[in-house]
């Protein structure tokens, strides 16, 4: 009998990326965080965060997105989804520093909506968003050229999800469109179609194809045949001029790397494992998942639904794991069984780059008078992006 030898297995670059140890320059904005950062397990880390935040006092306002890890949420002054947090930041004009514990496009939105004398800080510049990165300004400009050549551009209103870069929001503003969230996507689409001829008008929905399709088909009664997918990696988006003319919804080929993991098998499996379970998913999930779910809604909707749920009820949630675990712990005392929809554990890898060491580094730097990782949107981009955001705010 021989003794088993330990396997010499090295983590792949992809594994390192998912663990937050490496950066992918092709898909993420990022720099290594300078300085000697303590490990998350350092017992002094929590006290250092408290001390730095106390030293800054009213000068700092810390925002924590729902998908952040608990060790970061502990130091957030407010929590919420991306747009709620950007509005919360705008409502605090006396805060000199806005520390946004989220991802890059969220910090950009906060910079657009806050005053010129306020500075928005992202603790780790590598905290990007794979969905937002699926639509670049150059690709969207090329798409508009394709629409123009097909003779339909003057019939198209762009609607861009909040989960997009400032450049894409600015493109939307320049072309008469609006921004939407997962909560008001239907209202945004209804507004967009009111701006064009009902017979020929169409929407270019950026960058999440699933939210656009689910809203159009599930909530507004369109058919799947009314939707086409524009693929920026194919000539003319992979579409003919005839297909563009016939479509009502031109969906950008983008998706959320977390919500896109959930499948119809996930739904069927959890129903078999947990009789009587309620399946509640985010509208960024695939159409077949949304169609098979019992309830569909934004992160705020998910939280409120679980708050209102009766004791003893069972729920399978299709959204980011940090939030699902936090909700499961929160409602355990009320005998509400809350599980993650998929068997495979999946955090948002870029959101999780904002960890306690980076937050401590950012707070201590600010306390020492040094502004780090400031997010600034240039004036022209800010002007048109704000125009699109203001159209959303004006929606009935």
MITORSE-890796 format. One record per residue (C-alpha): x, y, z. Coordinates in nm, 2 decimals. Each point is the difference from the previous one (the first is absolute). Layout:
N
{X X	Y Y	Z Z}
...
This chain:
396
{X 0.00	Y 0.00	Z 0.00}
{X 0.14	Y 0.33	Z -0.10}
{X -0.05	Y 0.34	Z 0.17}
{X -0.20	Y 0.24	Z -0.21}
{X 0.21	Y 0.30	Z -0.10}
{X -0.14	Y 0.35	Z 0.02}
{X -0.10	Y 0.13	Z -0.34}
{X 0.20	Y 0.29	Z -0.12}
{X -0.30	Y 0.21	Z -0.12}
{X 0.06	Y 0.36	Z -0.08}
{X -0.29	Y 0.25	Z -0.03}
{X -0.07	Y 0.10	Z -0.36}
{X 0.00	Y 0.37	Z -0.10}
{X -0.38	Y -0.02	Z -0.01}
{X -0.02	Y -0.14	Z 0.35}
{X 0.23	Y 0.28	Z 0.12}
{X -0.22	Y 0.26	Z -0.17}
{X -0.31	Y -0.14	Z 0.17}
{X 0.18	Y 0.00	Z 0.33}
{X 0.09	Y 0.37	Z -0.05}
{X 0.37	Y -0.07	Z 0.00}
{X 0.06	Y 0.10	Z -0.36}
{X -0.14	Y 0.25	Z -0.25}
{X -0.11	Y -0.05	Z -0.35}
{X 0.11	Y 0.31	Z -0.20}
{X -0.23	Y -0.09	Z -0.29}
{X -0.31	Y 0.01	Z 0.21}
{X 0.06	Y 0.20	Z 0.31}
{X 0.13	Y 0.35	Z 0.09}
{X 0.24	Y -0.06	Z 0.28}
{X 0.32	Y 0.07	Z 0.19}
{X 0.15	Y -0.18	Z 0.29}
{X -0.08	Y 0.16	Z 0.33}
{X 0.33	Y 0.15	Z 0.12}
{X 0.13	Y -0.02	Z 0.35}
{X 0.02	Y -0.28	Z 0.25}
{X -0.35	Y -0.13	Z 0.04}
{X -0.08	Y -0.23	Z 0.29}
{X -0.19	Y -0.32	Z -0.07}
{X -0.38	Y 0.00	Z 0.07}
{X 0.06	Y -0.22	Z 0.30}
{X 0.22	Y 0.26	Z 0.17}
{X -0.16	Y 0.06	Z 0.34}
{X 0.10	Y 0.37	Z -0.02}
{X -0.18	Y 0.06	Z -0.33}
{X -0.35	Y 0.08	Z 0.14}
{X 0.14	Y 0.24	Z 0.26}
{X 0.21	Y 0.18	Z -0.27}
{X -0.31	Y 0.04	Z -0.21}
{X -0.19	Y 0.14	Z 0.30}
{X 0.28	Y 0.24	Z 0.09}
{X 0.05	Y 0.13	Z -0.35}
{X -0.38	Y 0.05	Z -0.05}
{X -0.03	Y 0.18	Z 0.34}
{X 0.29	Y 0.23	Z -0.09}
{X -0.17	Y 0.10	Z -0.32}
{X -0.34	Y 0.05	Z 0.17}
{X -0.26	Y 0.18	Z -0.22}
{X 0.26	Y 0.05	Z -0.28}
{X -0.05	Y -0.36	Z -0.12}
{X -0.31	Y -0.18	Z -0.11}
{X 0.04	Y -0.38	Z -0.06}
{X -0.24	Y -0.17	Z -0.25}
{X -0.04	Y -0.38	Z 0.00}
{X -0.16	Y -0.19	Z -0.28}
{X -0.22	Y -0.30	Z 0.09}
{X 0.25	Y -0.24	Z -0.16}
{X 0.29	Y 0.10	Z 0.22}
{X 0.15	Y -0.23	Z 0.25}
{X -0.12	Y 0.04	Z 0.36}
{X 0.34	Y 0.13	Z 0.13}
{X -0.05	Y 0.30	Z -0.23}
{X -0.37	Y 0.05	Z 0.05}
{X 0.08	Y 0.04	Z 0.37}
{X 0.15	Y 0.34	Z -0.07}
{X -0.25	Y 0.12	Z -0.25}
{X -0.21	Y 0.31	Z 0.10}
{X -0.27	Y -0.12	Z -0.24}
{X -0.06	Y -0.31	Z -0.21}
{X -0.20	Y -0.05	Z -0.32}
{X 0.01	Y -0.06	Z -0.37}
{X 0.22	Y 0.21	Z -0.24}
{X -0.25	Y 0.28	Z -0.07}
{X -0.13	Y 0.03	Z 0.35}
{X 0.36	Y 0.04	Z 0.12}
{X 0.08	Y 0.26	Z -0.26}
{X -0.31	Y 0.20	Z 0.11}
{X 0.10	Y -0.04	Z 0.36}
{X 0.34	Y 0.15	Z -0.08}
{X -0.16	Y 0.29	Z -0.18}
{X -0.22	Y 0.06	Z 0.31}
{X 0.31	Y 0.05	Z 0.21}
{X 0.16	Y 0.32	Z -0.14}
{X 0.19	Y 0.07	Z 0.32}
{X 0.20	Y -0.33	Z -0.03}
{X 0.34	Y 0.09	Z -0.15}
{X 0.08	Y -0.36	Z -0.08}
{X -0.23	Y -0.27	Z -0.14}
{X 0.15	Y -0.34	Z 0.05}
{X -0.19	Y -0.23	Z -0.23}
{X 0.02	Y -0.37	Z 0.09}
{X -0.13	Y -0.14	Z -0.33}
{X 0.14	Y -0.01	Z -0.36}
{X 0.13	Y 0.26	Z -0.24}
{X -0.32	Y 0.10	Z -0.19}
{X -0.17	Y 0.06	Z 0.34}
{X 0.27	Y 0.24	Z 0.11}
{X -0.02	Y 0.18	Z -0.34}
{X -0.38	Y 0.05	Z 0.05}
{X 0.07	Y 0.13	Z 0.35}
{X 0.26	Y 0.25	Z -0.14}
{X -0.26	Y 0.11	Z -0.27}
{X -0.27	Y 0.07	Z 0.26}
{X 0.21	Y 0.15	Z 0.28}
{X 0.14	Y 0.36	Z 0.02}
{X 0.33	Y 0.11	Z -0.15}
{X 0.15	Y 0.05	Z 0.34}
{X -0.07	Y -0.36	Z 0.10}
{X 0.25	Y -0.28	Z -0.08}
{X -0.11	Y -0.36	Z -0.07}
{X 0.24	Y -0.27	Z 0.11}
{X 0.00	Y -0.37	Z -0.12}
{X 0.22	Y -0.20	Z 0.25}
{X 0.12	Y -0.23	Z -0.28}
{X 0.01	Y 0.12	Z -0.36}
{X 0.00	Y -0.36	Z -0.12}
{X -0.37	Y -0.03	Z 0.12}
{X -0.16	Y 0.01	Z -0.34}
{X -0.31	Y -0.16	Z -0.14}
{X 0.02	Y -0.26	Z -0.27}
{X -0.35	Y 0.10	Z -0.13}
{X 0.09	Y 0.37	Z -0.03}
{X 0.33	Y -0.09	Z -0.18}
{X -0.20	Y -0.19	Z -0.26}
{X -0.10	Y 0.33	Z -0.17}
{X 0.28	Y 0.25	Z -0.09}
{X -0.05	Y 0.34	Z -0.14}
{X 0.16	Y -0.10	Z -0.33}
{X -0.22	Y -0.31	Z -0.03}
{X -0.32	Y 0.19	Z 0.06}
{X 0.10	Y 0.28	Z -0.24}
{X 0.06	Y -0.27	Z -0.27}
{X -0.34	Y -0.15	Z 0.09}
{X -0.16	Y 0.34	Z -0.06}
{X 0.17	Y 0.01	Z -0.34}
{X -0.15	Y -0.34	Z -0.08}
{X -0.34	Y 0.13	Z 0.09}
{X 0.05	Y 0.31	Z -0.21}
{X 0.10	Y -0.21	Z -0.30}
{X -0.31	Y -0.22	Z 0.05}
{X -0.21	Y 0.32	Z -0.01}
{X -0.14	Y -0.05	Z 0.35}
{X 0.21	Y 0.22	Z 0.23}
{X -0.26	Y 0.28	Z -0.01}
{X -0.25	Y -0.24	Z 0.13}
{X 0.21	Y -0.13	Z 0.29}
{X 0.01	Y 0.12	Z 0.36}
{X 0.29	Y -0.13	Z 0.21}
{X -0.08	Y -0.12	Z 0.35}
{X 0.30	Y -0.09	Z 0.22}
{X 0.00	Y -0.19	Z 0.32}
{X 0.16	Y 0.17	Z 0.30}
{X 0.26	Y -0.28	Z -0.02}
{X 0.19	Y 0.18	Z -0.28}
{X 0.30	Y 0.23	Z -0.02}
{X -0.03	Y 0.38	Z 0.00}
{X 0.10	Y -0.01	Z -0.37}
{X -0.31	Y -0.21	Z -0.08}
{X -0.22	Y 0.21	Z 0.21}
{X 0.13	Y 0.31	Z -0.19}
{X -0.07	Y -0.17	Z -0.33}
{X -0.35	Y -0.06	Z 0.12}
{X -0.04	Y 0.36	Z 0.10}
{X 0.13	Y 0.13	Z -0.34}
{X -0.25	Y -0.21	Z -0.19}
{X -0.31	Y 0.09	Z 0.19}
{X -0.01	Y -0.31	Z 0.22}
{X -0.04	Y -0.07	Z 0.37}
{X 0.15	Y -0.21	Z 0.27}
{X -0.19	Y -0.27	Z 0.19}
{X 0.04	Y -0.22	Z 0.30}
{X -0.13	Y -0.36	Z 0.05}
{X -0.29	Y 0.16	Z 0.19}
{X -0.12	Y 0.25	Z -0.26}
{X 0.11	Y -0.17	Z -0.33}
{X -0.36	Y -0.03	Z -0.11}
{X -0.08	Y 0.37	Z 0.06}
{X 0.32	Y 0.09	Z -0.19}
{X -0.09	Y -0.22	Z -0.30}
{X -0.36	Y 0.14	Z 0.00}
{X 0.14	Y 0.35	Z -0.01}
{X 0.25	Y -0.09	Z -0.28}
{X -0.28	Y -0.14	Z -0.22}
{X -0.20	Y 0.31	Z 0.05}
{X 0.28	Y 0.21	Z -0.16}
{X -0.03	Y -0.19	Z -0.34}
{X -0.26	Y -0.12	Z -0.25}
{X -0.18	Y -0.30	Z 0.16}
{X 0.01	Y -0.18	Z -0.33}
{X 0.37	Y 0.03	Z -0.07}
{X 0.16	Y 0.11	Z 0.33}
{X 0.26	Y -0.21	Z 0.18}
{X 0.23	Y 0.00	Z 0.30}
{X 0.37	Y -0.07	Z 0.01}
{X 0.04	Y -0.16	Z 0.35}
{X 0.35	Y 0.01	Z 0.15}
{X 0.19	Y -0.19	Z 0.14}
{X -0.21	Y -0.29	Z 0.16}
{X -0.19	Y -0.20	Z -0.26}
{X -0.19	Y -0.19	Z 0.27}
{X -0.15	Y 0.29	Z 0.19}
{X -0.11	Y 0.15	Z -0.33}
{X -0.15	Y -0.32	Z -0.13}
{X -0.17	Y -0.08	Z 0.33}
{X -0.15	Y 0.34	Z 0.03}
{X -0.13	Y 0.01	Z -0.36}
{X -0.14	Y -0.35	Z 0.00}
{X -0.10	Y -0.07	Z 0.35}
{X -0.12	Y 0.34	Z 0.11}
{X -0.11	Y 0.17	Z -0.33}
{X -0.14	Y -0.29	Z -0.20}
{X 0.24	Y 0.01	Z -0.29}
{X 0.11	Y -0.33	Z -0.16}
{X 0.34	Y -0.15	Z -0.01}
{X -0.02	Y 0.06	Z -0.38}
{X -0.01	Y 0.37	Z 0.07}
{X 0.35	Y -0.02	Z 0.14}
{X 0.33	Y -0.03	Z -0.18}
{X 0.35	Y -0.02	Z 0.16}
{X 0.27	Y 0.23	Z -0.13}
{X 0.34	Y -0.17	Z 0.04}
{X 0.28	Y 0.27	Z -0.01}
{X 0.25	Y -0.27	Z -0.09}
{X -0.17	Y -0.08	Z -0.33}
{X -0.02	Y 0.21	Z -0.32}
{X -0.31	Y 0.21	Z 0.01}
{X -0.07	Y -0.15	Z 0.34}
{X -0.08	Y -0.33	Z -0.17}
{X -0.33	Y 0.15	Z -0.12}
{X -0.14	Y 0.08	Z -0.34}
{X -0.16	Y 0.34	Z -0.08}
{X -0.33	Y -0.19	Z -0.04}
{X 0.03	Y -0.14	Z 0.35}
{X 0.07	Y 0.34	Z 0.15}
{X -0.30	Y 0.15	Z -0.18}
{X -0.23	Y -0.27	Z 0.13}
{X 0.12	Y 0.01	Z 0.36}
{X -0.16	Y 0.20	Z 0.28}
{X 0.28	Y -0.08	Z 0.26}
{X 0.36	Y 0.00	Z -0.11}
{X 0.18	Y -0.16	Z 0.29}
{X 0.37	Y 0.04	Z 0.06}
{X 0.18	Y -0.33	Z 0.04}
{X 0.10	Y 0.05	Z 0.37}
{X -0.09	Y -0.17	Z 0.32}
{X 0.08	Y -0.02	Z 0.37}
{X 0.26	Y -0.27	Z 0.07}
{X -0.17	Y -0.09	Z 0.33}
{X -0.37	Y 0.00	Z -0.10}
{X 0.08	Y -0.16	Z -0.33}
{X 0.11	Y -0.31	Z 0.18}
{X -0.34	Y -0.10	Z 0.12}
{X -0.18	Y -0.25	Z -0.23}
{X -0.34	Y -0.17	Z -0.04}
{X 0.17	Y -0.31	Z 0.15}
{X 0.08	Y 0.21	Z 0.31}
{X -0.37	Y 0.08	Z 0.04}
{X -0.12	Y -0.35	Z -0.06}
{X 0.27	Y -0.14	Z 0.24}
{X -0.09	Y 0.22	Z 0.29}
{X -0.37	Y -0.07	Z -0.04}
{X 0.08	Y -0.37	Z 0.03}
{X 0.22	Y 0.04	Z 0.30}
{X -0.22	Y 0.24	Z 0.19}
{X -0.37	Y -0.06	Z -0.04}
{X -0.21	Y 0.31	Z 0.01}
{X 0.30	Y 0.23	Z -0.06}
{X -0.06	Y 0.35	Z -0.15}
{X 0.24	Y 0.08	Z -0.27}
{X 0.09	Y 0.37	Z -0.01}
{X 0.25	Y 0.13	Z -0.26}
{X 0.15	Y 0.32	Z -0.13}
{X -0.11	Y 0.12	Z -0.35}
{X 0.36	Y -0.02	Z -0.12}
{X -0.05	Y -0.38	Z -0.01}
{X -0.06	Y -0.18	Z -0.33}
{X -0.36	Y 0.01	Z -0.14}
{X -0.07	Y -0.37	Z 0.06}
{X 0.10	Y 0.04	Z 0.37}
{X -0.22	Y 0.31	Z 0.05}
{X -0.29	Y -0.18	Z -0.17}
{X 0.04	Y -0.30	Z 0.23}
{X 0.03	Y 0.21	Z 0.32}
{X -0.28	Y 0.09	Z 0.24}
{X 0.12	Y 0.36	Z 0.05}
{X 0.23	Y 0.23	Z -0.18}
{X 0.15	Y 0.33	Z 0.12}
{X 0.29	Y 0.23	Z 0.08}
{X 0.22	Y -0.04	Z 0.30}
{X -0.22	Y 0.24	Z 0.19}
{X -0.31	Y -0.20	Z -0.10}
{X 0.17	Y -0.32	Z 0.11}
{X 0.07	Y 0.15	Z 0.35}
{X -0.35	Y 0.13	Z 0.04}
{X -0.16	Y -0.32	Z -0.11}
{X 0.19	Y -0.20	Z 0.26}
{X -0.08	Y 0.26	Z 0.27}
{X -0.37	Y -0.05	Z -0.08}
{X 0.02	Y -0.38	Z -0.03}
{X -0.18	Y -0.20	Z 0.26}
{X 0.19	Y -0.20	Z 0.26}
{X 0.08	Y -0.35	Z -0.11}
{X 0.01	Y 0.08	Z -0.37}
{X 0.27	Y -0.14	Z -0.22}
{X 0.19	Y 0.21	Z -0.26}
{X 0.26	Y -0.07	Z -0.27}
{X 0.16	Y 0.33	Z -0.11}
{X 0.17	Y 0.06	Z -0.33}
{X 0.24	Y 0.29	Z 0.06}
{X 0.35	Y 0.06	Z 0.14}
{X 0.10	Y -0.23	Z 0.28}
{X 0.11	Y 0.27	Z 0.25}
{X -0.35	Y 0.14	Z 0.01}
{X -0.16	Y -0.34	Z 0.01}
{X 0.21	Y -0.11	Z 0.30}
{X -0.06	Y 0.33	Z 0.18}
{X -0.38	Y -0.04	Z -0.05}
{X 0.01	Y -0.36	Z 0.11}
{X 0.17	Y 0.09	Z 0.33}
{X -0.22	Y 0.30	Z 0.05}
{X -0.33	Y -0.19	Z -0.03}
{X 0.11	Y -0.33	Z 0.16}
{X -0.15	Y 0.10	Z 0.33}
{X -0.34	Y 0.04	Z -0.17}
{X 0.02	Y -0.36	Z -0.13}
{X 0.03	Y 0.11	Z -0.36}
{X 0.21	Y -0.25	Z -0.20}
{X 0.21	Y 0.19	Z -0.26}
{X 0.23	Y -0.18	Z -0.24}
{X 0.22	Y 0.09	Z -0.30}
{X -0.18	Y -0.10	Z -0.32}
{X 0.31	Y -0.18	Z -0.15}
{X 0.20	Y -0.28	Z 0.16}
{X 0.32	Y 0.17	Z -0.12}
{X 0.13	Y 0.28	Z 0.22}
{X 0.04	Y 0.32	Z -0.19}
{X 0.10	Y 0.34	Z 0.13}
{X 0.04	Y 0.31	Z -0.22}
{X 0.38	Y -0.02	Z -0.03}
{X 0.05	Y 0.36	Z -0.09}
{X -0.23	Y 0.13	Z 0.27}
{X 0.19	Y -0.21	Z 0.25}
{X 0.32	Y 0.19	Z -0.08}
{X -0.12	Y 0.26	Z 0.24}
{X 0.12	Y -0.17	Z 0.32}
{X 0.07	Y 0.13	Z 0.34}
{X 0.38	Y 0.05	Z -0.07}
{X -0.08	Y 0.23	Z -0.29}
{X -0.27	Y 0.18	Z 0.19}
{X 0.24	Y 0.06	Z 0.29}
{X 0.27	Y 0.12	Z -0.23}
{X -0.23	Y 0.25	Z -0.17}
{X -0.14	Y 0.13	Z 0.33}
{X 0.34	Y 0.03	Z 0.16}
{X 0.14	Y 0.18	Z -0.30}
{X -0.29	Y 0.25	Z 0.01}
{X 0.05	Y 0.04	Z 0.37}
{X 0.37	Y 0.09	Z -0.07}
{X -0.11	Y 0.26	Z -0.26}
{X 0.08	Y -0.21	Z -0.31}
{X -0.28	Y -0.06	Z -0.26}
{X 0.04	Y -0.34	Z -0.16}
{X -0.19	Y -0.18	Z -0.29}
{X -0.21	Y 0.30	Z -0.08}
{X -0.26	Y -0.06	Z -0.27}
{X -0.06	Y 0.31	Z -0.22}
{X -0.22	Y 0.02	Z -0.31}
{X 0.10	Y 0.26	Z -0.25}
{X -0.23	Y 0.30	Z -0.05}
{X -0.14	Y -0.09	Z -0.34}
{X -0.07	Y -0.36	Z 0.09}
{X -0.15	Y 0.11	Z 0.33}
{X -0.23	Y 0.25	Z -0.18}
{X -0.16	Y -0.25	Z -0.24}
{X 0.00	Y -0.29	Z 0.26}
{X -0.18	Y 0.23	Z 0.24}
{X -0.25	Y 0.09	Z -0.27}
{X -0.09	Y -0.36	Z -0.04}
{X -0.02	Y -0.05	Z 0.38}
{X -0.22	Y 0.30	Z 0.03}
{X -0.24	Y -0.14	Z -0.26}
{X -0.03	Y -0.31	Z 0.22}
{X -0.06	Y 0.21	Z 0.31}
{X -0.28	Y 0.18	Z -0.19}
{X -0.18	Y -0.33	Z -0.08}
{X -0.35	Y -0.01	Z 0.15}
